[in-house]
């Protein structure tokens, strides 16, 4: 009886595994796009409600059409804001707006931190932003992170690194680690390669990566 069942069970296991390998990347891609598009739709819904009130057209109230319209409206607003702030007058107005935000006690802390993070994430290669590896959560296990800046220990004068460790699949949440700079392994990955690796759970990654620090003996 066991011999009769062995072959069908192995065939079932093999086909299920093949299905997981085939569907897995598509599922991860769907998760990422559904997260991004869902947030774009939520952001555009208030503007869509305004248009519904101003222009009471029947086609605007179609439930299946509203998420798509909300996404389009959000993208249009982002484009207009980006276009305006790229102009001299827009930059001056935005600088004034930021100056007003910096006068608000709690809002200033949150806004400044988020702005610095986004500026760092969007920084060019020639900046201090680098893709690194650090021992996390335990020694010997490396996590991909972004070296956002270096600071100095006021007691010893040792140079420290502030490293942001985004979570795989959902990089919107992350850990911030402060550790000695000599414990950071610099990689040759670009920001785009690192983000692709995180979003796909490592399915999309460079063929080679600098895992060991220069001058360190290989692990036995």
C-alpha positions in Angstrom: 0.0 0.0 0.0 2.8 2.4 0.9 4.5 1.7 -2.5 1.3 2.4 -4.3 1.0 5.8 -2.6 4.7 6.8 -2.7 4.8 7.7 -6.4 1.5 9.8 -6.4 2.7 11.7 -3.2 6.1 12.5 -4.7 4.4 13.6 -8.0 2.0 15.8 -6.0 4.9 17.3 -3.9 7.0 18.0 -7.0 4.1 19.7 -8.9 3.2 21.8 -5.9 6.8 22.9 -5.5 6.9 23.8 -9.2 3.7 25.8 -8.8 5.2 27.7 -5.8 8.3 28.5 -7.8 6.2 29.7 -10.7 3.6 31.7 -8.8 5.9 33.0 -6.0 7.5 35.9 -8.0 4.1 36.8 -9.4 2.6 36.8 -6.0 5.4 39.0 -4.5 5.0 41.4 -7.5 1.3 41.5 -6.9 1.8 42.3 -3.2 4.1 45.2 -3.9 1.9 46.7 -6.6 -1.3 46.2 -4.6 0.4 48.0 -1.6 1.6 50.9 -3.7 -1.6 51.3 -5.8 -3.8 50.8 -2.7 -2.1 53.7 -1.0 -2.3 55.9 -4.1 -6.0 55.2 -4.3 -6.6 56.0 -0.6 -4.7 59.3 -1.1 -6.8 60.3 -4.1 -10.2 59.4 -2.7 -10.8 62.8 -0.9 -10.1 64.6 -4.2 -12.4 62.2 -6.0 -15.2 62.9 -3.5 -14.7 66.6 -4.2 -15.1 66.1 -7.9 -18.2 64.0 -7.2 -19.8 66.9 -5.3 -18.8 69.5 -7.8 -19.6 67.5 -10.9 -22.4 65.0 -10.0 -21.9 62.8 -13.0 -23.1 59.2 -12.9 -19.9 57.7 -14.2 -17.9 59.2 -11.4 -19.9 57.2 -8.8 -19.1 53.8 -10.4 -17.5 51.7 -7.6 -15.3 49.8 -10.1 -14.0 53.0 -11.6 -13.3 55.0 -8.5 -10.0 53.4 -7.4 -8.5 53.9 -10.9 -9.6 57.5 -11.0 -8.2 58.1 -7.5 -4.9 56.7 -8.5 -4.8 58.9 -11.6 -5.7 62.0 -9.6 -2.9 61.2 -7.1 -0.4 60.8 -9.8 -1.6 64.1 -11.4 -1.2 65.9 -8.1 2.3 64.5 -7.5 3.3 65.6 -11.0 1.9 69.1 -10.6 3.6 69.4 -7.2 6.9 68.2 -8.6 6.6 70.5 -11.6 5.8 73.5 -9.5 8.6 72.9 -6.9 11.1 72.5 -9.7 10.5 76.2 -10.7 12.2 79.1 -8.9 9.0 80.5 -7.5 7.9 77.0 -6.5 11.1 76.3 -4.6 10.8 79.5 -2.7 7.2 78.8 -1.8 8.1 75.3 -0.7 11.1 76.6 1.4 8.6 79.0 3.1 6.3 76.1 3.8 9.1 74.0 5.3 10.1 76.9 7.4 6.6 77.1 8.8 6.5 73.4 9.5 9.8 73.6 11.4 8.1 76.0 13.9 5.7 73.2 14.9 7.2 71.2 17.8 6.1 67.7 17.1 5.5 68.0 13.3 8.9 69.4 12.7 10.6 66.4 14.2 8.6 63.9 12.2 8.7 65.9 8.9 12.5 66.6 9.1 13.3 62.9 9.9 11.1 61.7 7.0 12.5 64.3 4.6 16.1 63.4 5.5 15.4 59.7 5.0 13.8 60.2 1.6 16.7 62.5 0.5 19.1 59.9 1.6 17.3 57.1 -0.2 17.1 59.1 -3.4 20.7 60.3 -3.2 23.1 59.8 -6.0 26.1 57.4 -6.0 28.6 60.2 -5.2 26.9 60.9 -1.9 27.5 59.3 1.4 24.6 56.8 0.9 26.0 53.3 0.6 24.5 49.8 0.5 26.2 47.8 3.3 25.9 44.5 5.2 25.9 44.2 9.0 25.7 41.3 11.5 22.0 41.2 12.3 20.1 39.7 14.1 23.1 37.6 15.2 26.8 37.4 14.3 27.5 35.6 11.1 24.1 36.4 9.6 24.2 39.5 7.4 21.4 42.0 6.8 21.2 44.4 3.9 21.1 48.0 5.0 21.8 51.6 3.9 24.5 53.5 5.6 22.7 56.9 6.1 25.5 58.8 7.9 28.5 58.5 10.1 28.7 60.0 13.6 31.3 60.1 16.3 31.2 58.6 19.8 31.6 61.6 22.2 33.3 59.4 24.8 35.9 57.5 22.8 36.0 59.4 19.5 35.3 56.2 17.6 33.6 56.6 14.3 30.1 55.1 14.2 27.7 54.2 11.4 23.9 54.8 11.4 22.5 52.0 9.2 18.9 51.7 8.2 17.7 48.0 7.8 14.5 47.8 5.8 12.4 44.7 6.2 12.2 42.4 3.2 9.0 42.5 1.1 7.8 45.5 3.1 10.6 48.0 3.2 8.3 50.7 4.6 9.2 49.5 8.1 12.8 49.2 9.2 15.3 49.0 12.0 17.9 51.7 12.7 21.2 50.3 14.0 24.1 52.4 15.3 27.4 50.4 15.4 31.1 50.9 14.9 32.0 51.7 11.4 34.6 48.9 11.2 31.9 46.4 11.7 30.1 47.5 8.5 30.8 45.6 5.3 30.5 47.8 2.3 29.1 46.2 -0.8 29.3 47.0 -4.5 25.5 46.9 -4.9 23.6 49.9 -6.2 20.5 51.3 -4.5 18.3 49.8 -7.2 19.8 46.4 -6.8 19.4 46.5 -3.1 15.7 47.6 -3.3 15.0 44.8 -5.9 16.6 42.3 -3.6 14.5 43.5 -0.6 11.2 43.7 -2.5 11.5 40.2 -3.9 12.8 38.5 -0.8 16.2 37.9 -2.5 14.7 36.3 -5.6 16.2 39.2 -7.7 19.8 39.7 -6.6 23.2 40.3 -8.2 25.2 37.1 -9.1 28.0 38.1 -6.8 28.1 40.2 -3.6 30.9 41.5 -1.4 30.0 39.5 1.8 33.4 39.6 3.6 35.3 42.6 4.8 38.6 43.3 3.1 41.4 41.7 5.1 39.1 39.4 7.0 40.0 35.7 7.0 37.5 33.4 5.4 35.1 31.6 7.7 36.2 28.0 8.5 
